[in-house]
């Protein structure tokens, strides 16, 4: 985690965060006091002695605080749990840090050769982090763990089906579901409590849901974006697109401040089985009027409204804007420079004037560039362009 000065000419602080195994930071948010909220995934379970014949390793656990929802010392089900950590404004103290996974008292990971029937080897990834004006912070992501610490009365306290032949019953059969969690503000070192946690996705054994984007508004509503192959994703009546077609679609959902109801949720993709495939979704953002923006990569018949660019290859990027009720597509365009390798989804931001900024990857030479821009040519062109 690093903080640079306003001029970008020097580091204010820079710190590592992790244990003996690998860690990946995927999401970052900053509050008005300068606290940094970092989310991601860690490769490592807890502070046990690992017996992986013929080697015995004593692991250094991921650093968690005294008030953690799940500490680094607790037996958990995941081989790759998610995490959320909060740094103070100086970067010198962790105000809160916790793993996010399922507890499993029977899974100590002390002997990996004999515990495969008990430990599900699940993964959880925190892909989005947000903080609201009151200091509540939110995480969202994707998990293969069927027993996350959800709370009572939420939208989806359970998911399923779980397990299967030769698969421990903590594992989601379909492969993955989305989740959203809200924490109350950090009030003291180690002090933050879980306000709600819910799954978000379909319920069948075949649908896969991937949450990649998260935003909040001034009233504490959470906006979640991602991609899904679930025909039973919980879209709402009156939303822009309620029918699923093809193999995968984008989705956007608005959750109420308590996580007990979906205000609205919509698919976003083609309407024909032959012309609908969303490959990936980047982020979700709001503007001052409450309009909702997402970006990603799609294929063929993705819906467009007043498009800026057309479709020249099989995997163009897209940018779309929904109205505050999720019932109208106000603007949607493909961004495509041609070539056969497609474009990566990257990320998106909206400034106070409503201008849209998109960062993405392109492997081909025909990238859309404007006169006078910093770099006019792609210096590395992939095979197949």
Phi, psi and omega in degrees: 000129183223145176235126179256157176288171187298331180276349183073016185262354182198159178274132169276317169204160175208129186216148170280159173214113178161178177247213186284336182268189181277149174227150178229123177265122184247342188215149183213139174218152180234137176263179186293341179270357180091009175285142182252132181247119186240131177234156179177217184217146179235145179260090182161150188260285183206198189263044179269171170270118184271124178256098178242084189313135005265018185252138174244125184236130172266117189272148170263119190282165174296136185289120176237157182267170186298331180263021185297144172300314175223117184276166179292345182267350185277143174295124180233165186275338192272143167277337179225084179281160171278169175212157171224132182224143181238120177266147172287169185299340180268350183075009184263349182221143170270115178281330177202141176205131182211149166283160174228109186193191174258135173286142179215094184303335181275000185243094179265348184059024180285332179219098186292341182281342183242350185259012183295333179283339182261318181268128186278348178061039183279167177231145174223134182231125174273107185259345181221140177225139177213158178223137181263180186294340180266000179091359172292140178237152191231148172230151176212152181180207187229143183216151168255008184266122183273001183229048175296159182283067178287165183247162185291143173081005182279176184303309180223088179290339179228164173219170182176183355285161182249162174066202183147180181303117178074008182243126179302152190281010172273344190272133176287126185300319186290340180119313180199153172226162173274163174212156176222137178221147178236135177245144173291160185301150173288120183253341180200164177309124181084356189258105170200142182237155181282123177274313174202159172211133183216149166285161175213111180165192178280184183235358184278170181279354185247335183287141178239131180237131182234116179264126182236339185234149181208135175214161176228159175248183185293340182264000177090013173282144179253135178246126187235136178231160178173198178234154183211148169247016182270118176288346180249025174303141189285065174288160186246154179300135179087356178290164184305313181223116182253353181255136178266137177218156178077207185257338181198147178222158168282162172217155171224136180223142175247121181257146178287167188297342180259358180071017183262351182207151172267118178292313171201155177207139183220147163285162172214106183181191178290167182247004180242144180298336181266351185228040182215109171203116173261122184281316183198159179235138181274268186228175176232139180220159177242154169253182185296335180272357180090005174292151189243130183241139171223162176220164180175202175232144185221192181210139172057245196278040178294138185292137178233147175224121184049054185293146176272322183229163178258192183251115181249348178220187187276350182217072179282159169279161175221154171228129184225148179233125176253152177286169185298342179265355181071016184256346182229139173267107186280326183203140177201128180221151168272149174235110192213123181262000183090173185098165189262352187267351176078184185233153178268153190288324180060221185218172188217148175214155179231129182270173183301337178277350182094004175290144185253132177245132181230130173248131183208173178249150178216128184268355187249165187283342187274030183303149180282107180236155181250152179302135178085359179289165190302312183229121187271343186226146173278117186278345177236115182247128183283158175296137179100356179283000000 
